[in-house]
């Protein structure tokens, strides 16, 4: 008799959802437009179960769905939502997707739409999708504070790891429970960032932390234990900082890209500008930053007209491309954060399931599996990359 259950997700999925809600409660999200939480709940088959692993991504694209299926992940945590009225944003096989892949009401799910197709394929494979999106933006110690840490030169310290935890588990089970190597993905060269190790800038002494104060731009109230939550951050330096120093810090913090847009007032030079205050918002920052008085606006993307308005007022703008302002957070913060929380939650859920009822041998095998693995997608990237014209003559002075 089949042990396939159509009325519940896997226990490991429950542990992932619980972990994410403890780290980033859905009540922190901007419900005026956002759609967060468990967006795809795949039925659980203990005989053909997935690995106890989570794939983190910013956007749930077809390539990321392929990766999750190939890896046999259980959940995709996708930072971003991914399905507007016709499915237009982001994803999760317990893929942690930042922009939800299901953003607004759906009237149908068909294979004709590429994003809906990804959802259906993930469900078929038993992979669930969770999206925290703006809850991560608002939470203390979340995405907003991570970007503020980059600007001020004080990124979070890495959590301590055991020898066992530092070795990623690359096995998966076949139909009879035996282990076999998990397939390795080929290396990509397009827009491949190199993220610094947390704490690295302080170690080499090149970019020491800067004394400052910070506050949220739009407070989020009423969430117990998250009293300092809010959208956006304002950093005020105790002493003015060279714009060139902030550019170097940002470049290092987000993976050393080949370049990113910087807008300054006409008639000024980058080398002569000092910054006393920075307004920060991940992703598309126009709504959050619009009425903020700061010397520098730091965000993922800003429209031409908003950037022009800022420079006409004597302010500067740094943009990174939308998702490049978010992706490093998965590597530097969320991966270790979720791993630590999930180890505890998985132990609790396993104990709870064992106490609920008599378990078949397949369920017992699933509940005896203590492994937990959280990885960041290798396929996830911003749609835009940088093309460097090697034959072009450099115009202007280099920053150093």
C-alpha positions in Angstrom: 0.0 0.0 0.0 1.3 3.4 -0.9 2.4 5.8 1.9 1.9 8.8 -0.3 0.1 11.5 1.6 -2.0 14.1 -0.2 -3.1 16.0 2.8 0.2 17.1 4.3 3.7 18.4 3.5 6.8 16.7 4.7 7.8 17.1 8.3 11.0 18.7 7.2 9.0 21.3 5.3 7.2 22.1 8.6 10.5 22.6 10.3 11.7 25.0 7.6 8.5 27.0 7.7 8.7 27.2 11.5 12.3 28.3 11.4 11.7 31.0 8.8 8.7 32.3 10.8 10.8 32.5 14.0 13.6 34.4 12.2 11.4 36.6 10.0 7.7 36.6 11.1 5.3 37.2 8.2 3.7 40.0 10.3 6.8 42.1 9.5 6.0 42.1 5.7 4.3 44.9 3.9 0.9 43.4 3.4 -0.2 46.4 1.3 1.4 44.7 -1.7 3.5 41.7 -0.6 2.6 38.0 -0.5 4.7 36.0 1.9 4.7 32.6 3.6 4.3 29.1 2.3 3.4 29.6 -1.3 3.6 26.0 -2.5 3.0 23.1 -0.2 4.0 19.8 -1.9 2.6 16.5 -0.7 5.0 14.2 1.1 5.9 10.7 0.0 8.3 9.1 2.5 9.3 6.4 0.0 10.3 8.9 -2.6 11.3 11.7 -0.3 13.7 14.6 -0.9 16.9 15.4 0.9 16.6 17.3 4.2 18.0 20.3 2.4 16.9 23.9 1.6 17.9 25.9 -1.4 18.1 29.7 -0.9 17.5 32.0 -3.9 16.4 35.5 -4.6 14.4 34.7 -7.7 12.7 31.4 -8.5 13.6 31.1 -12.2 13.4 28.0 -14.4 17.1 27.5 -13.9 16.8 27.6 -10.1 13.8 25.1 -10.3 16.0 22.8 -12.4 18.8 23.1 -9.8 16.5 22.3 -6.9 15.1 19.3 -8.8 18.5 18.1 -9.7 19.7 18.5 -6.1 16.6 16.8 -4.7 16.0 19.6 -2.2 13.0 19.6 0.0 12.3 23.3 0.1 13.1 26.4 -1.9 13.2 29.5 0.1 12.8 32.2 -2.5 13.3 35.8 -1.2 11.1 37.4 -3.8 7.5 36.7 -4.8 7.1 35.4 -8.3 3.5 35.2 -9.6 1.5 38.4 -10.1 -1.8 38.0 -11.8 0.0 35.9 -14.4 2.8 34.6 -12.2 5.6 37.1 -12.3 8.1 37.0 -9.5 9.9 34.4 -7.4 10.3 30.8 -6.0 11.2 28.0 -3.6 11.5 24.0 -3.3 11.9 24.9 -0.1 13.7 27.3 -2.1 14.0 30.4 -0.1 12.7 33.0 -2.5 12.7 36.7 -1.7 10.0 37.9 -4.1 7.1 35.5 -3.8 6.5 33.4 -7.0 2.8 33.8 -6.3 2.3 37.5 -5.9 -1.4 38.0 -6.5 -4.5 36.1 -7.4 -4.3 33.2 -9.8 -7.1 32.1 -12.0 -5.3 29.0 -13.4 -2.1 27.1 -13.2 -0.9 25.9 -16.6 2.3 24.8 -18.3 2.0 27.6 -20.8 3.4 30.1 -18.3 7.0 29.5 -17.5 6.8 30.5 -13.9 3.6 28.5 -13.3 5.4 25.6 -15.1 8.2 25.8 -12.5 5.7 25.6 -9.7 4.0 22.6 -11.2 7.3 20.8 -11.8 8.4 21.5 -8.2 5.1 20.2 -6.8 5.5 17.0 -8.9 8.9 16.5 -7.4 7.7 17.0 -3.8 9.4 20.4 -3.4 7.7 23.2 -1.4 8.3 26.9 -1.8 8.4 29.6 0.9 8.9 33.3 0.4 9.7 35.8 3.3 10.4 38.9 1.1 9.8 42.2 2.9 9.8 40.4 6.3 13.5 40.0 5.8 13.8 43.6 4.7 12.2 44.9 7.9 13.6 42.6 10.6 16.3 43.8 12.9 19.5 42.2 11.8 17.9 41.5 8.4 18.6 42.7 4.9 18.3 46.4 5.8 20.8 46.1 8.6 23.1 44.0 6.5 23.4 46.7 3.9 23.9 49.3 6.6 26.7 47.1 8.0 28.4 47.1 4.6 28.2 50.9 4.3 29.6 51.4 7.8 32.3 48.7 7.5 30.9 46.6 10.3 29.5 43.4 8.8 28.2 40.7 11.2 30.6 38.2 12.6 30.3 34.6 11.3 28.7 32.1 13.6 30.9 29.4 15.0 30.7 26.1 13.0 31.5 22.6 14.1 33.8 20.5 11.9 30.8 18.4 10.8 28.8 21.5 9.9 31.6 23.0 7.8 31.5 20.0 5.4 28.5 20.2 3.0 26.7 16.9 2.6 26.6 16.0 -1.1 24.7 12.7 -1.0 21.2 11.8 -2.0 19.1 8.7 -1.7 18.0 6.4 -4.4 14.8 4.4 -4.3 16.1 1.7 -1.9 17.6 4.2 0.5 21.2 3.7 -0.6 23.5 6.8 -0.9 24.8 8.1 -4.2 26.8 11.3 -5.1 24.7 14.4 -5.6 25.3 15.8 -9.1 27.6 18.8 -9.3 26.5 21.9 -11.3 28.8 23.3 -13.9 30.6 26.6 -13.1 29.1 29.8 -14.5 31.1 32.9 -15.5 28.2 35.3 -16.0 28.0 37.9 -13.2 29.7 35.5 -10.8 30.3 37.4 -7.5 33.0 36.7 -5.0 31.5 37.3 -1.5 33.7 38.3 1.4 33.8 36.2 4.5 31.9 37.9 7.3 34.4 39.8 9.4 37.0 39.8 6.7 37.2 43.7 6.2 38.1 44.1 9.8 40.7 41.4 9.6 42.8 43.0 6.9 42.4 46.5 8.4 41.8 48.1 5.0 38.3 49.4 5.7 37.9 49.9 9.5 34.3 50.3 10.9 33.0 53.8 11.1 31.3 55.4 14.2 27.7 56.0 13.3 24.0 55.9 14.4 21.2 54.2 12.5 17.4 54.1 12.5 14.6 52.7 10.4 12.8 54.8 7.8 9.3 53.4 8.2 8.7 51.5 11.5 6.8 48.3 11.6 4.9 48.1 14.9 3.0 45.5 16.9 5.3 42.4 16.4 6.4 41.1 19.8 10.1 40.7 20.0 10.7 42.8 16.9 10.2 46.3 18.3 13.0 47.8 16.3 11.7 46.5 12.9 11.1 48.7 10.0 11.5 49.3 6.2 14.8 51.0 5.1 17.6 52.3 7.2 19.2 55.7 7.7 22.9 55.8 8.7 24.4 59.0 10.1 28.1 59.1 10.4 29.7 60.9 13.4 32.3 62.3 10.9 31.8 62.9 7.1 33.1 59.9 5.0 34.6 60.1 1.5 32.2 58.9 -1.1 35.1 56.9 -2.6 35.5 54.9 0.6 31.8 54.1 0.7 31.9 52.9 -2.9 34.8 50.6 -2.1 33.0 49.2 0.9 29.8 48.6 -1.1 31.7 46.9 -3.9 33.5 44.6 -1.4 30.3 43.8 0.5 28.2 42.8 -2.5 30.7 40.5 -4.2 33.2 42.8 -6.0 31.2 43.4 -9.2 33.0 44.9 -12.2 31.1 48.1 -11.7 27.7 49.7 -10.7 26.0 53.0 -11.3 26.8 56.0 -9.2 25.0 59.3 -9.7 26.5 62.6 -8.4 25.4 66.3 -8.8 26.6 67.9 -12.0 29.8 69.9 -11.6 31.1 67.7 -8.8 33.8 65.1 -8.8 33.5 61.7 -7.0 36.8 62.2 -5.2 35.8 65.5 -3.6 32.4 64.4 -2.2 31.9 63.6 1.5 28.9 61.9 2.9 27.3 62.5 6.3 24.2 60.4 5.9 23.0 57.4 3.9 19.4 56.3 3.2 19.3 52.5 2.4 16.7 50.3 0.9 17.2 46.9 -0.8 15.6 46.2 -4.2 13.6 49.0 -5.7 14.0 51.9 -3.2 12.0 54.7 -4.7 8.9 54.3 -2.5 10.8 54.0 0.8 13.5 56.6 0.0 11.4 59.2 -1.8 11.0 61.7 1.1 14.1 60.9 3.0 16.7 63.6 3.6 20.2 62.0 3.2 23.4 62.8 1.3 23.5 59.4 -0.4 20.7 57.1 -1.5 21.8 53.4 -1.6 19.5 50.9 -3.2 19.1 48.2 -5.8 17.5 50.3 -8.5 16.1 53.8 -8.9 14.3 55.3 -11.8 15.9 57.8 -14.1 13.6 60.6 -12.9 14.1 59.8 -9.2 17.9 59.7 -9.6 17.8 63.0 -11.5 15.7 64.6 -8.9 18.2 63.5 -6.2 21.2 64.8 -8.0 19.5 68.1 -8.7 19.0 68.4 -4.9 22.7 67.9 -4.4 22.5 64.3 -3.3 24.3 61.2 -4.6 22.8 57.8 -5.6 24.4 54.3 -5.7 22.4 51.4 -7.3 23.5 47.8 -7.7 20.9 46.3 -10.1 17.8 45.1 -8.2 18.7 41.7 -6.8 22.4 42.4 -6.4 21.5 44.5 -3.4 19.9 41.3 -1.9 21.8 38.2 -3.0 24.9 38.6 -0.7 22.6 38.5 2.3 21.8 34.8 1.5 25.5 33.9 1.5 26.7 36.1 4.4 23.7 35.9 6.8 20.7 33.8 6.0 22.5 30.5 5.2 24.1 30.2 8.6 21.2 31.8 10.4 18.7 29.3 9.0 21.0 26.3 9.4 21.3 27.0 13.2 17.6 27.5 13.7 16.6 24.6 11.5 18.8 22.1 13.4 16.8 22.9 16.5 13.4 23.0 14.8 14.0 19.7 12.9 14.8 18.0 16.2 11.6 19.3 17.7 9.4 18.3 14.7 11.0 14.8 14.5 10.2 14.2 18.2 6.6 15.5 17.7 5.9 13.3 14.7 7.3 10.2 16.5 4.9 10.9 19.4 1.8 11.4 17.2 1.1 7.9 16.0 2.5 4.6 14.9 4.9 5.1 12.0 5.5 2.9 9.0 9.1 1.8 8.3 9.4 4.5 5.6 8.2 7.2 8.0 10.6 5.9 10.7 13.5 6.2 8.2 12.5 9.8 7.4 12.2 10.7 11.1 15.6 9.1 12.0 17.4 11.3 9.4 19.1 14.0 11.4 20.8 15.7 8.5 20.1 19.3 7.8 21.7 21.2 4.8 21.1 24.8 3.7 22.7 26.0 0.4 22.6 29.1 -1.8 21.6 28.6 -5.4 24.4 28.7 -8.0 21.9 29.3 -10.8 20.3 32.4 -9.3 21.6 35.7 -10.7 20.4 39.2 -11.6 19.1 39.5 -15.2 21.7 42.2 -15.9 25.4 41.6 -16.1 28.3 43.9 -16.9 30.0 43.9 -20.3 33.4 45.4 -20.2 34.7 46.9 -23.5 38.4 46.1 -23.2 39.3 48.2 -26.2 37.7 51.4 -24.9 39.9 54.2 -23.6 39.3 55.1 -20.0 37.7 58.5 -19.4 38.3 60.2 -16.1 40.5 59.3 -13.1 40.3 55.9 -11.3 39.0 56.0 -7.8 42.4 55.1 -6.3 
